Amino acid sequence: MAYAGIAKPWEGCLTLYGRPNTRVRYRFDNLDQARAHLHEVEGRALFFCRDEKIRFLPDAPVCLSFAFSGGEVTRLLHGQVAAGVEGSGTWIEIRDVRPLRELTPTEAVRRSIRLGCDAPVEARGDTRNATVRMLDLSVGGARFSGAAGFSAGDRLELRLLGTDGITFHDLAYAVVVWADGSEMGVRFDLSDVVGRRAVRRLIDESENLWEEAWEGDHASGCCTGKGMLDPEAPSIQRLRAPGSSSTTSENTGT
């Protein structure tokens, strides 16, 4: 397989994605099918986004929504473009596969109403300040990564950071409900009128991005007696080879 990091003008009609707010919807029959399409390579999880007409910019962050015709709760994942396969699709490295685990009834209800997002946020507490990443949100709360050091019960002031990492917009006051390693979940202070409006604006923006998301379906004929249709997953050595998305510096724009 030939791996490519950029789109070529002679390859036909292409849709190019490369902004930090890239969204991908993918539909499977069931959760087991989705899990089977995560390929573990040298300790990393890779997912193949099959579409010969689509191109992502090298190393672009991607927010994915896995939906299931079997009725399971939609799962939200985050990843990064790893490599393109000419005439076939794109490999995306999934940062954390925990969202694909079995959910308790309480988790299922909570996650069913969350919107996937990818936004830098400054979390300011009484004893700790940190820049965290918002992974998903709802009217009532949000989930963050990069949040090691915070504990349940901590009260936070959340500020949405600009792309320059310096400017910010006030988002909301919140309380940490749970903390697990580098992740935490918070509940917004619903008595904060200004915060409620800011959260609503962010939700509206996220909904608009998901309305424009690229959509794909599990390929018919895949996962049958002949096995999966995914190509061979790239190794780290192959990703670092000339022409791979991890080393290509040319930018085609968005």
C-alpha positions as CSV (number, residue, x, y, z in Angstrom):
1,M,0.0,0.0,0.0
2,A,1.2,3.5,-0.8
3,Y,0.8,6.0,2.1
4,A,0.3,9.6,1.4
5,G,0.0,12.7,3.6
6,I,-1.5,15.2,1.2
7,A,-4.1,15.3,-1.6
8,K,-2.9,15.4,-5.2
9,P,-4.9,17.5,-7.7
10,W,-5.1,14.7,-10.3
11,E,-6.7,12.2,-7.9
12,G,-10.2,13.4,-8.6
13,C,-12.8,15.2,-6.5
14,L,-11.5,15.4,-3.0
15,T,-12.9,16.7,0.3
16,L,-10.1,18.0,2.4
17,Y,-10.3,18.2,6.2
18,G,-7.6,19.7,8.4
19,R,-9.0,22.1,11.0
20,P,-8.9,21.3,14.7
21,N,-12.7,21.0,14.6
22,T,-12.8,18.1,12.1
23,R,-15.7,15.7,12.8
24,V,-16.3,12.2,11.5
25,R,-19.5,10.1,12.0
26,Y,-19.2,6.4,11.4
27,R,-22.0,3.8,11.6
28,F,-21.5,0.1,12.6
29,D,-24.0,-2.7,13.2
30,N,-22.9,-3.1,16.8
31,L,-20.2,-2.3,19.4
32,D,-18.3,-5.5,18.9
33,Q,-17.9,-4.6,15.2
34,A,-16.5,-1.2,16.1
35,R,-14.0,-2.8,18.5
36,A,-12.8,-5.2,15.8
37,H,-11.9,-2.3,13.6
38,L,-9.5,-0.9,16.1
39,H,-6.1,-2.3,15.1
40,E,-3.5,-2.4,17.9
41,V,0.0,-1.6,16.5
42,E,3.0,-1.2,18.8
43,G,0.8,-0.2,21.7
44,R,-1.4,2.2,19.6
45,A,-5.0,1.9,18.4
46,L,-5.6,2.7,14.7
47,F,-8.9,3.0,13.0
48,F,-9.3,3.0,9.2
49,C,-11.7,5.6,7.8
50,R,-12.6,4.2,4.4
51,D,-13.2,6.7,1.6
52,E,-11.1,7.1,-1.5
53,K,-12.3,10.7,-2.1
54,I,-11.5,12.1,1.3
55,R,-8.2,13.6,2.5
56,F,-7.1,14.9,5.9
57,L,-4.2,17.2,6.5
58,P,-1.2,15.5,8.1
59,D,-1.5,15.1,11.9
60,A,-5.0,16.8,12.0
61,P,-6.9,16.1,15.2
62,V,-10.2,14.3,14.6
63,C,-13.3,13.9,16.8
64,L,-15.2,10.7,15.9
65,S,-18.8,9.6,16.7
66,F,-19.5,5.8,16.4
67,A,-23.2,5.1,16.0
68,F,-24.8,1.6,16.0
69,S,-27.8,0.3,14.3
70,G,-28.1,-2.3,17.1
71,G,-29.2,0.4,19.6
72,E,-26.0,0.8,21.6
73,V,-25.2,4.3,22.9
74,T,-23.2,6.4,20.5
75,R,-19.5,6.6,21.5
76,L,-17.3,9.6,21.2
77,L,-13.6,9.2,20.5
78,H,-10.7,11.5,19.7
79,G,-7.8,10.8,17.4
80,Q,-5.2,12.2,15.1
81,V,-4.5,11.5,11.4
82,A,-1.8,8.9,11.2
83,A,-1.5,8.1,7.4
84,G,-3.4,8.1,4.2
85,V,-3.7,5.1,1.9
86,E,-3.9,6.3,-1.7
87,G,-7.2,5.4,-3.4
88,S,-8.6,3.8,-0.2
89,G,-8.9,6.0,2.9
90,T,-7.1,7.3,6.0
91,W,-5.7,5.7,9.2
92,I,-6.6,7.6,12.4
93,E,-4.8,7.0,15.6
94,I,-7.3,6.8,18.5
95,R,-6.0,8.5,21.7
96,D,-8.1,6.6,24.2
97,V,-10.3,3.5,23.5
98,R,-12.0,3.5,26.9
99,P,-15.2,5.0,25.4
100,L,-15.8,1.6,23.7
101,R,-16.0,-0.3,26.9
102,E,-19.3,-1.6,28.3
103,L,-21.2,1.2,30.1
104,T,-23.3,1.1,33.2
105,P,-26.9,2.2,32.9
106,T,-26.0,5.5,34.5
107,E,-23.1,6.1,32.2
108,A,-25.3,5.2,29.2
109,V,-27.9,7.8,30.1
110,R,-25.2,10.5,30.6
111,R,-23.2,9.8,27.4
112,S,-26.3,9.6,25.2
113,I,-26.8,13.3,25.5
114,R,-23.2,14.5,25.2
115,L,-21.7,16.3,22.2
116,G,-18.1,15.5,21.2
117,C,-15.8,18.4,21.0
118,D,-12.1,19.3,21.1
119,A,-11.4,22.6,22.8
120,P,-8.6,23.9,25.0
121,V,-9.9,25.2,28.4
122,E,-8.2,26.8,31.3
123,A,-9.4,25.3,34.6
124,R,-8.7,27.5,37.6
125,G,-9.2,26.0,41.1
126,D,-8.4,27.0,44.6
127,T,-5.1,25.1,44.6
128,R,-4.4,24.2,41.0
129,N,-4.6,25.9,37.6
130,A,-4.2,23.9,34.4
131,T,-4.9,23.9,30.6
132,V,-7.1,20.9,29.9
133,R,-8.9,19.6,26.8
134,M,-12.7,19.4,26.6
135,L,-13.7,16.1,25.1
136,D,-17.5,16.3,25.3
137,L,-20.2,18.5,26.8
138,S,-23.9,18.9,27.5
139,V,-26.0,21.6,29.1
140,G,-25.2,20.2,32.5
141,G,-21.5,19.3,32.4
142,A,-18.4,18.3,30.5
143,R,-15.5,15.8,30.4
144,F,-11.9,16.8,30.1
145,S,-8.5,15.2,29.5
146,G,-5.1,16.4,30.8
147,A,-6.7,17.0,34.2
148,A,-4.4,15.1,36.5
149,G,-4.3,16.6,40.0
150,F,-7.9,17.6,40.3
151,S,-10.2,15.8,42.7
152,A,-13.9,15.3,43.1
153,G,-15.4,18.3,44.9
154,D,-13.0,20.9,43.5
155,R,-14.7,24.1,42.5
156,L,-13.4,25.5,39.2
157,E,-13.6,28.6,37.0
158,L,-13.5,27.5,33.3
159,R,-12.2,29.7,30.5
160,L,-12.3,28.8,26.9
161,L,-8.9,29.5,25.3
162,G,-8.4,31.0,21.9
163,T,-6.2,29.4,19.2
164,D,-3.3,31.5,20.3
165,G,-3.3,30.0,23.8
166,I,-3.4,33.5,25.4
167,T,-6.8,35.1,24.8
168,F,-9.8,33.5,26.4
169,H,-13.6,33.7,27.0
170,D,-15.2,33.1,30.3
171,L,-17.1,29.8,30.1
172,A,-18.7,28.7,33.4
173,Y,-18.2,27.9,37.0
174,A,-18.2,24.2,37.7
175,V,-17.6,21.4,40.3
176,V,-15.6,18.3,39.7
177,V,-17.9,15.3,40.0
178,W,-15.4,12.6,39.3
179,A,-11.6,12.3,38.5
180,D,-9.9,9.3,37.0
181,G,-6.3,9.5,36.1
182,S,-5.9,12.3,33.6
183,E,-9.6,12.7,33.0
184,M,-12.3,14.4,35.0
185,G,-16.0,15.2,34.7
186,V,-17.6,18.4,35.9
187,R,-21.0,19.7,36.6
188,F,-21.7,23.3,35.5
189,D,-23.1,25.8,38.1
190,L,-26.6,26.2,36.7
191,S,-27.2,29.3,38.9
192,D,-24.5,31.1,36.8
193,V,-26.7,32.9,34.2
194,V,-23.7,34.2,32.2
195,G,-22.1,30.7,32.3
196,R,-25.3,29.0,31.1
197,R,-25.4,31.4,28.1
198,A,-21.7,30.7,27.3
199,V,-22.2,27.0,27.5
200,R,-25.3,27.2,25.2
201,R,-23.3,29.1,22.6
202,L,-20.6,26.5,22.7
203,I,-23.1,23.7,22.3
204,D,-24.7,25.5,19.3
205,E,-21.3,25.8,17.7
206,S,-20.6,22.1,18.3
207,E,-23.9,21.1,16.9
208,N,-23.2,23.1,13.7
209,L,-19.9,21.4,13.3
210,W,-21.5,17.9,13.7
211,E,-24.1,18.9,11.1
212,E,-21.2,19.3,8.6
213,A,-19.4,16.2,9.7
214,W,-18.2,13.6,7.1
215,E,-20.3,10.5,7.4
216,G,-19.4,6.9,6.6
217,D,-20.8,3.4,7.0
218,H,-19.3,0.1,7.8
219,A,-18.5,-1.4,4.4
220,S,-20.9,-4.1,3.1
221,G,-19.1,-7.4,2.8
222,C,-16.7,-6.5,5.6
223,C,-16.4,-8.7,8.7
224,T,-17.8,-11.7,6.8
225,G,-16.2,-15.1,6.4
226,K,-13.4,-13.4,4.3
227,G,-12.5,-11.1,7.2
228,M,-12.2,-7.4,7.3
229,L,-11.5,-5.2,4.3
230,D,-9.1,-2.8,6.1
231,P,-5.6,-2.6,4.6
232,E,-2.5,-3.5,6.5
233,A,-2.1,-1.1,9.5
234,P,1.0,1.0,9.2
235,S,3.9,0.5,11.7
236,I,5.7,3.4,13.4
237,Q,8.6,2.9,11.0
238,R,6.3,3.2,8.0
239,L,4.7,6.4,9.4
240,R,8.1,8.0,9.8
241,A,9.1,7.1,6.2
242,P,9.2,9.9,3.6
243,G,5.8,10.6,2.2
244,S,3.9,9.6,5.3
245,S,1.5,12.1,7.0
246,S,3.7,12.3,10.1
247,T,6.6,13.7,8.1
248,T,4.9,15.6,5.3
249,S,5.4,19.4,5.8
250,E,3.6,20.7,2.7
251,N,0.2,22.3,3.4
252,T,-2.5,22.2,0.8
253,G,-4.9,24.5,2.8
254,T,-8.4,23.8,4.1
